[in-house]
């Protein structure tokens, strides 16, 4: 399971814009825990710790624990709102993670050995089509990232979901085709030279 986090929280007894502003003045962030066939639970979490958790990365893919007045809840962040001017967090929605919970999450793609890629060394460029891939996966088996090795990628290669070693328990939400995640795109000059060389070969 991806590295988890823990946040302390307290139950909110008031909701609404005025109450939310008052909380933020106290260094607290309004949030809600919902799902798992239980009623929504309005809570307040510390702005500083929650913002640090967000900036560490993987906020929407890591399963975390929220300690609400001594009772611990397993959750995953499903959405958060930012202030349009200051870019500060203003609200977070957390989904309860129960036993056997399966989630749909966006998992980032990491490219390995870009500095060793023969296609890039020949002048091609890595063209990323998808920075993330949406997976259906058990909450306790969410991968940190999907990895694609570029060590043998040549100009013109398409790197597809079939090139990724997915966890056995995970599957992409797109199942009707072997979709492209990135390509090793040859620049126009390289294509012209290749076409010219092909033409000379045919003439001989």
MDTraj code that builds the backbone (N, CA, C; nanometers):
import mdtraj as md
import numpy as np

residues = "UNK UNK UNK UNK UNK UNK UNK UNK UNK UNK UNK UNK UNK UNK UNK UNK UNK UNK UNK UNK UNK UNK UNK UNK UNK UNK UNK UNK UNK UNK UNK UNK UNK UNK UNK UNK UNK UNK UNK UNK UNK UNK UNK UNK UNK UNK UNK UNK UNK UNK UNK UNK UNK UNK UNK UNK UNK UNK UNK UNK UNK UNK UNK UNK UNK UNK UNK UNK UNK UNK UNK UNK UNK UNK UNK UNK UNK UNK UNK UNK UNK UNK UNK UNK UNK UNK UNK UNK UNK UNK UNK UNK UNK UNK UNK UNK UNK UNK UNK UNK UNK UNK UNK UNK UNK UNK UNK UNK UNK UNK UNK UNK UNK UNK UNK UNK UNK UNK UNK UNK UNK UNK UNK UNK UNK UNK UNK UNK UNK UNK UNK UNK UNK UNK UNK UNK UNK UNK UNK UNK UNK UNK UNK UNK UNK UNK UNK UNK UNK UNK UNK UNK UNK UNK UNK UNK UNK UNK UNK UNK UNK UNK UNK UNK UNK UNK UNK UNK UNK UNK UNK UNK UNK UNK UNK UNK UNK UNK UNK UNK UNK UNK UNK UNK UNK UNK UNK UNK UNK UNK UNK UNK UNK UNK UNK UNK UNK UNK UNK UNK UNK UNK UNK UNK".split()
xyz = np.array([
    [0.0845, -0.1190, 0.0000],
    [0.0000, 0.0000, 0.0000],
    [0.0880, 0.1240, 0.0000],
    [0.0434, 0.2279, -0.0663],
    [0.1191, 0.3530, -0.0693],
    [0.1359, 0.4069, 0.0728],
    [0.2472, 0.4789, 0.0924],
    [0.2771, 0.5334, 0.2241],
    [0.1595, 0.6156, 0.2762],
    [0.1156, 0.5862, 0.3980],
    [-0.0026, 0.6538, 0.4513],
    [0.0376, 0.7751, 0.5353],
    [-0.0605, 0.8517, 0.5739],
    [-0.0410, 0.9690, 0.6590],
    [-0.1462, 0.9643, 0.7690],
    [-0.1265, 1.0443, 0.8723],
    [-0.2269, 1.0541, 0.9783],
    [-0.2484, 1.2000, 1.0133],
    [-0.3752, 1.2380, 1.0248],
    [-0.4124, 1.3739, 1.0616],
    [-0.5049, 1.3695, 1.1825],
    [-0.4846, 1.4637, 1.2735],
    [-0.5752, 1.4797, 1.3867],
    [-0.6920, 1.5671, 1.3419],
    [-0.8107, 1.5378, 1.3919],
    [-0.9284, 1.6153, 1.3533],
    [-1.0256, 1.6223, 1.4697],
    [-1.1179, 1.7162, 1.4570],
    [-1.2263, 1.7271, 1.5543],
    [-1.3572, 1.7410, 1.4777],
    [-1.4668, 1.7028, 1.5412],
    [-1.5978, 1.7125, 1.4770],
    [-1.6401, 1.8589, 1.4704],
    [-1.6925, 1.8972, 1.3547],
    [-1.7469, 2.0338, 1.3391],
    [-1.8924, 2.0341, 1.3832],
    [-1.9281, 2.1260, 1.4697],
    [-2.0691, 2.1336, 1.5107],
    [-2.1462, 2.2380, 1.4303],
    [-2.0733, 2.3177, 1.3498],
    [-2.1400, 2.4160, 1.2649],
    [-2.0881, 2.4044, 1.1226],
    [-2.1773, 2.4244, 1.0261],
    [-2.1387, 2.4225, 0.8855],
    [-2.1826, 2.5527, 0.8209],
    [-2.1362, 2.5747, 0.6980],
    [-2.1714, 2.6987, 0.6290],
    [-2.0486, 2.7859, 0.6086],
    [-2.0623, 2.8873, 0.5225],
    [-1.9487, 2.9721, 0.4858],
    [-1.8920, 3.0492, 0.6050],
    [-1.9810, 3.1024, 0.6889],
    [-1.9341, 3.1803, 0.8038],
    [-1.8547, 3.0941, 0.9005],
    [-1.9058, 2.9732, 0.9267],
    [-1.8358, 2.8817, 1.0172],
    [-1.7023, 2.8390, 0.9579],
    [-1.6992, 2.8186, 0.8248],
    [-1.5754, 2.7773, 0.7575],
    [-1.4702, 2.8872, 0.7675],
    [-1.5115, 3.0124, 0.7495],
    [-1.4161, 3.1242, 0.7601],
    [-1.3608, 3.1335, 0.9019],
    [-1.4477, 3.1133, 1.0002],
    [-1.4040, 3.1191, 1.1404],
    [-1.3022, 3.0091, 1.1690],
    [-1.3255, 2.8901, 1.1146],
    [-1.2312, 2.7798, 1.1331],
    [-1.0957, 2.8136, 1.0737],
    [-1.0964, 2.8672, 0.9515],
    [-0.9702, 2.8968, 0.8841],
    [-0.8908, 3.0044, 0.9590],
    [-0.9607, 3.0968, 1.0239],
    [-0.8911, 3.1976, 1.1048],
    [-0.8196, 3.1317, 1.2235],
    [-0.8699, 3.0159, 1.2654],
    [-0.8095, 2.9424, 1.3763],
    [-0.7046, 2.8412, 1.3284],
    [-0.6732, 2.8446, 1.1977],
    [-0.5745, 2.7513, 1.1447],
    [-0.6297, 2.6135, 1.1166],
    [-0.7618, 2.6038, 1.1027],
    [-0.8271, 2.4749, 1.0771],
    [-0.8956, 2.4762, 0.9413],
    [-0.9073, 2.3583, 0.8835],
    [-0.9632, 2.3438, 0.7492],
    [-1.0908, 2.2609, 0.7566],
    [-1.2034, 2.3132, 0.7059],
    [-1.3251, 2.2326, 0.7055],
    [-1.3122, 2.1146, 0.6088],
    [-1.3620, 2.0005, 0.6505],
    [-1.3551, 1.8796, 0.5679],
    [-1.4748, 1.7918, 0.6027],
    [-1.4915, 1.6849, 0.5257],
    [-1.5997, 1.5906, 0.5527],
    [-1.5513, 1.4496, 0.5203],
    [-1.5926, 1.3532, 0.6014],
    [-1.5679, 1.2116, 0.5739],
    [-1.7022, 1.1496, 0.5364],
    [-1.7064, 1.0791, 0.4232],
    [-1.8340, 1.0217, 0.3780],
    [-1.8095, 0.8819, 0.3219],
    [-1.9192, 0.8134, 0.2907],
    [-1.9096, 0.6826, 0.2263],
    [-1.9143, 0.5654, 0.3231],
    [-1.8961, 0.4445, 0.2693],
    [-1.8989, 0.3182, 0.3427],
    [-2.0312, 0.2996, 0.4168],
    [-2.1401, 0.3484, 0.3548],
    [-2.2762, 0.3318, 0.4063],
    [-2.2943, 0.3917, 0.5458],
    [-2.2195, 0.4988, 0.5718],
    [-2.2320, 0.5700, 0.6984],
    [-2.2648, 0.7164, 0.6693],
    [-2.3268, 0.7865, 0.7651],
    [-2.3608, 0.9272, 0.7407],
    [-2.2360, 1.0135, 0.7286],
    [-2.2422, 1.1230, 0.6530],
    [-2.1275, 1.2144, 0.6425],
    [-2.0891, 1.2689, 0.7801],
    [-1.9576, 1.2877, 0.7982],
    [-1.9060, 1.3383, 0.9254],
    [-1.8291, 1.4673, 0.8996],
    [-1.8875, 1.5838, 0.9333],
    [-1.8147, 1.7102, 0.9155],
    [-1.7029, 1.7208, 1.0193],
    [-1.5820, 1.7520, 0.9736],
    [-1.4672, 1.7602, 1.0632],
    [-1.3846, 1.8846, 1.0320],
    [-1.2905, 1.9123, 1.1211],
    [-1.1921, 2.0191, 1.0990],
    [-1.0544, 1.9583, 1.1178],
    [-0.9651, 1.9829, 1.0199],
    [-0.8280, 1.9321, 1.0266],
    [-0.7318, 2.0507, 1.0222],
    [-0.6104, 2.0355, 1.0770],
    [-0.5157, 2.1470, 1.0761],
    [-0.4738, 2.1841, 0.9334],
    [-0.4801, 2.3122, 0.9003],
    [-0.4444, 2.3566, 0.7656],
    [-0.2982, 2.3237, 0.7346],
    [-0.2076, 2.3541, 0.8291],
    [-0.0643, 2.3362, 0.8030],
    [-0.0310, 2.1913, 0.7710],
    [-0.0728, 2.0976, 0.8567],
    [-0.0395, 1.9564, 0.8358],
    [-0.1053, 1.9005, 0.7096],
    [-0.2281, 1.9432, 0.6824],
    [-0.2984, 1.8943, 0.5638],
    [-0.2324, 1.9460, 0.4368],
    [-0.1894, 2.0718, 0.4382],
    [-0.1215, 2.1303, 0.3224],
    [0.0122, 2.0613, 0.2976],
    [0.0853, 2.0306, 0.4051],
    [0.2118, 1.9574, 0.3906],
    [0.1878, 1.8193, 0.3312],
    [0.0805, 1.7530, 0.3736],
    [0.0461, 1.6218, 0.3183],
    [0.0158, 1.6315, 0.1693],
    [-0.0569, 1.7362, 0.1312],
    [-0.0878, 1.7589, -0.0102],
    [0.0399, 1.7771, -0.0918],
    [0.1325, 1.8585, -0.0416],
    [0.2530, 1.8918, -0.1175],
    [0.3546, 1.7773, -0.1221],
    [0.3404, 1.6790, -0.0343],
    [0.4295, 1.5630, -0.0407],
    [0.3977, 1.4756, -0.1617],
    [0.2827, 1.4946, -0.2211],
    [0.2448, 1.4186, -0.3398],
    [0.1616, 1.2968, -0.3045],
    [0.0828, 1.2518, -0.4026],
    [0.0019, 1.1322, -0.3835],
    [-0.1175, 1.1516, -0.2923],
    [-0.1590, 1.2768, -0.2714],
    [-0.2685, 1.3033, -0.1772],
    [-0.3968, 1.2295, -0.2171],
    [-0.4213, 1.2171, -0.3469],
    [-0.5448, 1.1528, -0.3933],
    [-0.5279, 1.0024, -0.4179],
    [-0.4105, 0.9484, -0.3875],
    [-0.3897, 0.8038, -0.4069],
    [-0.3446, 0.7326, -0.2797],
    [-0.3011, 0.8064, -0.1785],
    [-0.2562, 0.7445, -0.0539],
    [-0.3724, 0.7251, 0.0431],
    [-0.3813, 0.6072, 0.1004],
    [-0.4783, 0.5830, 0.2064],
    [-0.4204, 0.6378, 0.3362],
    [-0.4986, 0.7175, 0.4069],
    [-0.4515, 0.7776, 0.5307],
    [-0.5436, 0.7472, 0.6472],
    [-0.5030, 0.7926, 0.7625],
    [-0.5824, 0.7767, 0.8851],
    [-0.6157, 0.9147, 0.9393],
    [-0.7421, 0.9349, 0.9731],
    [-0.7831, 1.0580, 1.0397],
    [-0.8336, 1.0212, 1.1781],
    [-0.7675, 1.0776, 1.2773],
    [-0.8036, 1.0547, 1.4171],
    [-0.9018, 1.1638, 1.4584],
    [-1.0301, 1.1265, 1.4668],
    [-1.1350, 1.2224, 1.5016],
    [-1.1687, 1.2051, 1.6495],
    [-1.1136, 1.2926, 1.7311],
    [-1.1388, 1.2886, 1.8756],
    [-1.1156, 1.1493, 1.9338],
    [-1.0078, 1.0837, 1.8873],
    [-0.9709, 0.9531, 1.9421],
    [-1.0195, 0.8339, 1.8611],
    [-1.1126, 0.8542, 1.7687],
    [-1.1605, 0.7442, 1.6838],
    [-1.0940, 0.7541, 1.5476],
    [-1.0289, 0.6458, 1.5050],
    [-0.9525, 0.6503, 1.3806],
    [-1.0347, 0.5999, 1.2621],
    [-1.0256, 0.6749, 1.1516],
    [-1.0960, 0.6427, 1.0275],
    [-0.9937, 0.6243, 0.9161],
    [-1.0029, 0.5133, 0.8426],
    [-0.9205, 0.4952, 0.7229],
    [-0.9892, 0.5667, 0.6078],
    [-0.9157, 0.6533, 0.5380],
    [-0.9768, 0.7366, 0.4342],
    [-0.8830, 0.7515, 0.3147],
    [-0.9397, 0.8006, 0.2060],
    [-0.8609, 0.8483, 0.0933],
    [-0.9225, 0.9808, 0.0484],
    [-0.8390, 1.0796, 0.0218],
    [-0.8903, 1.2101, -0.0233],
    [-0.9455, 1.1957, -0.1644],
    [-1.0687, 1.2380, -0.1836],
    [-1.1311, 1.2287, -0.3161],
    [-1.1345, 1.3625, -0.3885],
    [-1.1290, 1.4717, -0.3131],
    [-1.1335, 1.6036, -0.3781],
    [-1.0896, 1.7080, -0.2770],
    [-1.0365, 1.8177, -0.3268],
    [-1.0056, 1.9318, -0.2406],
    [-1.0236, 2.0590, -0.3216],
    [-1.0565, 2.1656, -0.2509],
    [-1.0778, 2.2956, -0.3164],
    [-0.9692, 2.3923, -0.2714],
    [-0.9256, 2.4770, -0.3650],
    [-0.8264, 2.5797, -0.3366],
    [-0.8889, 2.7174, -0.3533],
    [-0.8410, 2.8123, -0.2744],
    [-0.8846, 2.9509, -0.2902],
    [-0.8363, 3.0007, -0.4263],
    [-0.9262, 3.0553, -0.5101],
    [-0.8869, 3.0961, -0.6455],
    [-0.7836, 3.2089, -0.6491],
    [-0.7722, 3.2854, -0.5404],
    [-0.6770, 3.3970, -0.5375],
    [-0.5478, 3.3577, -0.4680],
    [-0.5599, 3.3064, -0.3451],
    [-0.4401, 3.2757, -0.2656],
    [-0.3868, 3.1348, -0.2893],
    [-0.4667, 3.0479, -0.3509],
    [-0.4264, 2.9100, -0.3790],
    [-0.4134, 2.8269, -0.2510],
    [-0.4727, 2.8730, -0.1410],
    [-0.4728, 2.7958, -0.0165],
    [-0.5838, 2.6916, -0.0217],
    [-0.5650, 2.5818, 0.0527],
    [-0.6715, 2.4823, 0.0642],
    [-0.7868, 2.5413, 0.1443],
    [-0.9111, 2.5161, 0.0974],
    [-1.0277, 2.5681, 0.1692],
    [-1.1251, 2.4577, 0.2112],
    [-1.1119, 2.3371, 0.1519],
    [-1.2025, 2.2266, 0.1893],
    [-1.1473, 2.0957, 0.1331],
    [-1.1727, 1.9871, 0.2065],
    [-1.1312, 1.8542, 0.1589],
    [-1.2455, 1.7552, 0.1791],
    [-1.2666, 1.6688, 0.0801],
    [-1.3604, 1.5574, 0.0913],
    [-1.2811, 1.4289, 0.1063],
    [-1.3057, 1.3545, 0.2144],
    [-1.2414, 1.2265, 0.2377],
    [-1.3440, 1.1138, 0.2243],
    [-1.3038, 1.0053, 0.1577],
    [-1.3902, 0.8884, 0.1430],
    [-1.3445, 0.7808, 0.2405],
    [-1.4385, 0.7252, 0.3178],
    [-1.4047, 0.6157, 0.4081],
    [-1.3580, 0.4944, 0.3288],
    [-1.2555, 0.4292, 0.3803],
    [-1.2041, 0.3077, 0.3181],
    [-1.2352, 0.1914, 0.4112],
    [-1.3323, 0.1089, 0.3718],
    [-1.3691, -0.0070, 0.4518],
    [-1.2958, -0.1316, 0.4045],
    [-1.3183, -0.2419, 0.4735],
    [-1.2548, -0.3679, 0.4374],
    [-1.3002, -0.4099, 0.2979],
    [-1.2031, -0.4373, 0.2101],
    [-1.2360, -0.4806, 0.0741],
    [-1.2778, -0.3692, -0.0191],
    [-1.2583, -0.2433, 0.0211],
    [-1.2963, -0.1303, -0.0638],
    [-1.2119, -0.1270, -0.1912],
    [-1.2785, -0.1129, -0.3047],
    [-1.2105, -0.0951, -0.4330],
    [-1.2332, 0.0478, -0.4803],
    [-1.1261, 0.1112, -0.5268],
    [-1.1332, 0.2516, -0.5643],
    [-1.0963, 0.2721, -0.7110],
    [-1.1412, 0.3828, -0.7657],
    [-1.0956, 0.4291, -0.8965],
    [-1.0065, 0.5493, -0.8714],
    [-0.8777, 0.5350, -0.9052],
    [-0.7807, 0.6405, -0.8745],
    [-0.6929, 0.6707, -0.9957],
    [-0.6445, 0.7949, -1.0013],
    [-0.5486, 0.8362, -1.1037],
    [-0.4077, 0.8130, -1.0490],
    [-0.3312, 0.7253, -1.1136],
    [-0.1968, 0.6924, -1.0672],
    [-0.0953, 0.7549, -1.1629],
    [0.0049, 0.8268, -1.1112],
    [0.1027, 0.8916, -1.1990],
    [0.1907, 0.7911, -1.2718],
    [0.2408, 0.8321, -1.3891],
    [0.3326, 0.7494, -1.4683],
    [0.4734, 0.8058, -1.4553],
    [0.5692, 0.7202, -1.4234],
    [0.7098, 0.7602, -1.4172],
    [0.7867, 0.6916, -1.5301],
    [0.8742, 0.7664, -1.5947],
    [0.9542, 0.7136, -1.7054],
    [1.0977, 0.6924, -1.6582],
    [1.1468, 0.5702, -1.6731],
    [1.2801, 0.5342, -1.6266],
    [1.3808, 0.5372, -1.7413],
    [1.5052, 0.5664, -1.7078],
    [1.6179, 0.5597, -1.8023],
    [1.6017, 0.6514, -1.9233],
    [1.5429, 0.7679, -1.9009],
    [1.5288, 0.8637, -2.0111],
    [1.6661, 0.9057, -2.0641],
    [1.7658, 0.9129, -1.9733],
    [1.9001, 0.9534, -2.0158],
    [1.9718, 0.8449, -2.0972],
    [1.9200, 0.7214, -2.0911],
    [1.9810, 0.6112, -2.1662],
    [1.9011, 0.5734, -2.2908],
    [1.7887, 0.6390, -2.3124],
    [1.6986, 0.6017, -2.4218],
    [1.7659, 0.6212, -2.5571],
    [1.7836, 0.5142, -2.6371],
    [1.8502, 0.5287, -2.7667],
    [1.7744, 0.6209, -2.8626],
    [1.6417, 0.6187, -2.8559],
    [1.5633, 0.7060, -2.9430],
    [1.5883, 0.8519, -2.9143],
    [1.5935, 0.8885, -2.7857],
    [1.6188, 1.0277, -2.7469],
    [1.7618, 1.0669, -2.7838],
    [1.8563, 0.9743, -2.7683],
    [1.9949, 1.0029, -2.8058],
    [2.0089, 1.0293, -2.9552],
    [1.9176, 0.9726, -3.0348],
    [1.9206, 0.9937, -3.1804],
    [1.8489, 1.1218, -3.2209],
    [1.7924, 1.1940, -3.1235],
    [1.7275, 1.3212, -3.1548],
    [1.5771, 1.3211, -3.1404],
    [1.5174, 1.2063, -3.1099],
    [1.3729, 1.2011, -3.0884],
    [1.3401, 1.2596, -2.9508],
    [1.2124, 1.2843, -2.9279],
    [1.1707, 1.3417, -2.8004],
    [1.0614, 1.2548, -2.7384],
    [1.0576, 1.2572, -2.6048],
    [0.9532, 1.1849, -2.5327],
    [0.8265, 1.2691, -2.5336],
    [0.7227, 1.2182, -2.5966],
    [0.5938, 1.2876, -2.6043],
    [0.4963, 1.2148, -2.5118],
    [0.4679, 1.2757, -2.3968],
    [0.3813, 1.2108, -2.2969],
    [0.2354, 1.2392, -2.3297],
    [0.1611, 1.1352, -2.3571],
    [0.0185, 1.1467, -2.3887],
    [-0.0644, 1.1470, -2.2602],
    [-0.0248, 1.0635, -2.1647],
    [-0.0962, 1.0523, -2.0369],
    [0.0046, 1.0613, -1.9222],
    [-0.0097, 1.1620, -1.8382],
    [0.0752, 1.1732, -1.7193],
    [0.0242, 1.0836, -1.6068],
    [-0.1032, 1.0463, -1.6126],
    [-0.1627, 0.9559, -1.5152],
    [-0.2476, 0.8535, -1.5875],
    [-0.2715, 0.7414, -1.5217],
    [-0.3604, 0.6376, -1.5751],
    [-0.4643, 0.6067, -1.4678],
    [-0.5905, 0.6025, -1.5080],
    [-0.6980, 0.5735, -1.4138],
    [-0.7102, 0.4229, -1.3952],
    [-0.6985, 0.3792, -1.2697],
    [-0.7033, 0.2368, -1.2378],
    [-0.8181, 0.2064, -1.1429],
    [-0.8706, 0.0843, -1.1542],
    [-0.9610, 0.0290, -1.0539],
    [-0.8774, -0.0682, -0.9724],
    [-0.8656, -0.0416, -0.8414],
    [-0.7688, -0.1160, -0.7620],
    [-0.8151, -0.1210, -0.6159],
    [-0.7863, -0.2308, -0.5448],
    [-0.8190, -0.2351, -0.4016],
    [-0.7458, -0.1243, -0.3268],
    [-0.8113, -0.0693, -0.2245],
    [-0.7546, 0.0435, -0.1503],
    [-0.6211, 0.0090, -0.0860],
    [-0.5999, -0.1187, -0.0530],
    [-0.4742, -0.1565, 0.0128],
    [-0.3656, -0.1976, -0.0857],
    [-0.3887, -0.1746, -0.2161],
    [-0.2900, -0.2164, -0.3162],
    [-0.2683, -0.1091, -0.4224],
    [-0.2880, 0.0177, -0.3859],
    [-0.2700, 0.1268, -0.4825],
    [-0.1205, 0.1483, -0.5054],
    [-0.0729, 0.1373, -0.6302],
    [0.0701, 0.1595, -0.6545],
    [0.1072, 0.3068, -0.6415],
    [0.2310, 0.3320, -0.5976],
    [0.2810, 0.4697, -0.5891],
    [0.2803, 0.5345, -0.7273],
    [0.3218, 0.4567, -0.8283],
    [0.3303, 0.5074, -0.9660],
    [0.3395, 0.3873, -1.0600],
    [0.3095, 0.4128, -1.1875],
    [0.3316, 0.3130, -1.2921],
    [0.4627, 0.3488, -1.3613],
    [0.5448, 0.2483, -1.3893],
    [0.6779, 0.2741, -1.4454],
    [0.6901, 0.2194, -1.5870],
    [0.7499, 0.3016, -1.6742],
    [0.7802, 0.2596, -1.8111],
    [0.9290, 0.2793, -1.8336],
    [0.9975, 0.1728, -1.8729],
    [1.1422, 0.1767, -1.8945],
    [1.1710, 0.2179, -2.0392],
    [1.2494, 0.3241, -2.0556],
    [1.2819, 0.3764, -2.1899],
    [1.4166, 0.3258, -2.2410],
    [1.4781, 0.2299, -2.1699],
    [1.6147, 0.1881, -2.2027],
    [1.6301, 0.1366, -2.3458],
    [1.5237, 0.0818, -2.4035],
    [1.5331, 0.0257, -2.5390],
    [1.4401, 0.0948, -2.6389],
    [1.3824, 0.2074, -2.6006],
    [1.2842, 0.2730, -2.6873],
    [1.3520, 0.3443, -2.8044],
    [1.2989, 0.3225, -2.9228],
    [1.3542, 0.3779, -3.0462],
    [1.2617, 0.4861, -3.1031],
    [1.3140, 0.5707, -3.1943],
    [1.2283, 0.6711, -3.2582],
    [1.1059, 0.6060, -3.3221],
    [0.9898, 0.6640, -3.2988],
    [0.8666, 0.6117, -3.3555],
    [0.7946, 0.5114, -3.2674],
    [0.8578, 0.4677, -3.1577],
    [0.7935, 0.3704, -3.0690],
    [0.6754, 0.4331, -2.9962],
    [0.5692, 0.3533, -2.9805],
    [0.4548, 0.3920, -2.8972],
    [0.4583, 0.3065, -2.7711],
    [0.4561, 0.3711, -2.6574],
    [0.4605, 0.3018, -2.5288],
    [0.3180, 0.2933, -2.4761],
    [0.2678, 0.1722, -2.4636],
    [0.1262, 0.1501, -2.4339],
    [0.1065, 0.0922, -2.2948],
    [-0.0200, 0.0807, -2.2555],
    [-0.0504, 0.0265, -2.1240],
    [0.0015, -0.1165, -2.1116],
    [0.0127, -0.1879, -2.2224],
    [0.0647, -0.3246, -2.2178],
    [0.2137, -0.3277, -2.1831],
    [0.2823, -0.2128, -2.1913],
    [0.4236, -0.2042, -2.1538],
    [0.4426, -0.1834, -2.0038],
    [0.3316, -0.1717, -1.9311],
    [0.3375, -0.1439, -1.7874],
    [0.3093, -0.2710, -1.7091],
    [0.3915, -0.2972, -1.6079],
    [0.3663, -0.4093, -1.5171],
    [0.2679, -0.3632, -1.4097],
    [0.1388, -0.3907, -1.4336],
    [0.0362, -0.3511, -1.3376],
    [0.0300, -0.4513, -1.2229],
    [-0.0081, -0.4066, -1.1026],
    [-0.0354, -0.5025, -0.9958],
    [-0.1439, -0.6004, -1.0420],
    [-0.1345, -0.7240, -0.9985],
    [-0.2306, -0.8258, -1.0420],
    [-0.3739, -0.7872, -1.0071],
    [-0.3902, -0.7094, -0.9014],
    [-0.5247, -0.6736, -0.8546],
    [-0.5811, -0.5499, -0.9229],
    [-0.5000, -0.4839, -1.0077],
    [-0.5423, -0.3568, -1.0690],
    [-0.5761, -0.3750, -1.2154],
    [-0.6696, -0.2944, -1.2616],
    [-0.6975, -0.2903, -1.4051],
    [-0.7334, -0.1483, -1.4455],
    [-0.6933, -0.1083, -1.5660],
    [-0.7280, 0.0271, -1.6123],
    [-0.8778, 0.0375, -1.6387],
    [-0.9302, 0.1583, -1.6263],
    [-1.0723, 0.1776, -1.6541],
    [-1.1011, 0.1645, -1.8037],
    [-0.9980, 0.1901, -1.8869],
    [-1.0130, 0.1688, -2.0316],
    [-0.9690, 0.0257, -2.0618],
    [-1.0630, -0.0570, -2.1048],
    [-1.0316, -0.1981, -2.1280],
    [-1.0523, -0.2422, -2.2727],
    [-1.1021, -0.1513, -2.3575],
    [-1.1356, -0.1930, -2.4939],
    [-1.0207, -0.1741, -2.5925],
    [-0.9062, -0.1218, -2.5456],
    [-0.7933, -0.1037, -2.6374],
    [-0.6637, -0.0903, -2.5587],
    [-0.5537, -0.1171, -2.6273],
    [-0.4205, -0.1038, -2.5692],
    [-0.3756, 0.0408, -2.5912],
    [-0.4153, 0.1285, -2.5001],
    [-0.4000, 0.2725, -2.5241],
    [-0.2564, 0.3186, -2.5039],
    [-0.2225, 0.4275, -2.5736],
    [-0.0880, 0.4836, -2.5714],
    [-0.0710, 0.5767, -2.4518],
    [0.0424, 0.5615, -2.3825],
    [0.0767, 0.6494, -2.2710],
    [0.1782, 0.7543, -2.3158],
    [0.2706, 0.7151, -2.4041],
    [0.3709, 0.8097, -2.4555],
    [0.4268, 0.7568, -2.5869],
    [0.4919, 0.8453, -2.6602],
    [0.5595, 0.8039, -2.7833],
    [0.7009, 0.8620, -2.7831],
    [0.7886, 0.7971, -2.8581],
    [0.9219, 0.8525, -2.8842],
    [0.9119, 0.9163, -3.0220],
    [0.8837, 1.0449, -3.0221],
    [0.8495, 1.1153, -3.1464],
    [0.9752, 1.1627, -3.2190],
    [0.9897, 1.1152, -3.3427],
    [1.1040, 1.1564, -3.4249],
    [1.0770, 1.2942, -3.4838],
    [1.1735, 1.3869, -3.4772],
    [1.1533, 1.5182, -3.5395],
    [1.1436, 1.5070, -3.6910],
    [1.0888, 1.6113, -3.7527],
    [1.0647, 1.6094, -3.8973],
    [1.1918, 1.5793, -3.9762],
    [1.3062, 1.6363, -3.9356],
    [1.4319, 1.6150, -4.0072],
    [1.4728, 1.4693, -4.0074],
    [1.4524, 1.4018, -3.8952],
    [1.4887, 1.2606, -3.8857],
    [1.4008, 1.1770, -3.9773],
    [1.2718, 1.2132, -3.9843],
    [1.1808, 1.1396, -4.0722],
    [1.2220, 1.1572, -4.2179],
    [1.2583, 1.2813, -4.2574],
    [1.2951, 1.3065, -4.3963],
    [1.4186, 1.2254, -4.4353],
    [1.5168, 1.2219, -4.3440],
    [1.6382, 1.1457, -4.3732],
    [1.6074, 0.9981, -4.3887],
    [1.5178, 0.9488, -4.3032],
    [1.4818, 0.8071, -4.3107],
    [1.4103, 0.7783, -4.4415],
    [1.3171, 0.8684, -4.4801],
    [1.2438, 0.8488, -4.6061],
    [1.3398, 0.8531, -4.7238],
    [1.4367, 0.9473, -4.7197],
    [1.5323, 0.9603, -4.8273],
    [1.6171, 0.8339, -4.8399],
    [1.6611, 0.7802, -4.7256],
    [1.7421, 0.6591, -4.7272],
    [1.6623, 0.5412, -4.7836],
    [1.5333, 0.5360, -4.7487],
    [1.4489, 0.4294, -4.8019],
    [1.4370, 0.4411, -4.9526],
    [1.4222, 0.5660, -4.9982],
    [1.4092, 0.5877, -5.1418],
    [1.5321, 0.5465, -5.2166],
    [1.6520, 0.5774, -5.1640],
    [1.7765, 0.5392, -5.2283],
    [1.7905, 0.3885, -5.2348],
    [1.7461, 0.3231, -5.1282],
    [1.7556, 0.1763, -5.1271],
    [1.6687, 0.1148, -5.2342],
    [1.5504, 0.1727, -5.2537],
    [1.4589, 0.1174, -5.3537],
    [1.5145, 0.1386, -5.4934],
    [1.5846, 0.2548, -5.5158],
    [1.6393, 0.2836, -5.6492],
    [1.7472, 0.1856, -5.6876],
    [1.8269, 0.1423, -5.5886],
    [1.9320, 0.0484, -5.6195],
    [1.8730, -0.0868, -5.6534],
])
top = md.Topology()
chain = top.add_chain()
for i, resn in enumerate(residues, 1):
    res = top.add_residue(resn, chain, resSeq=i)
    for name in ("N", "CA", "C"):
        top.add_atom(name, md.element.get_by_symbol(name[0]), res)
traj = md.Trajectory(xyz[None], top)
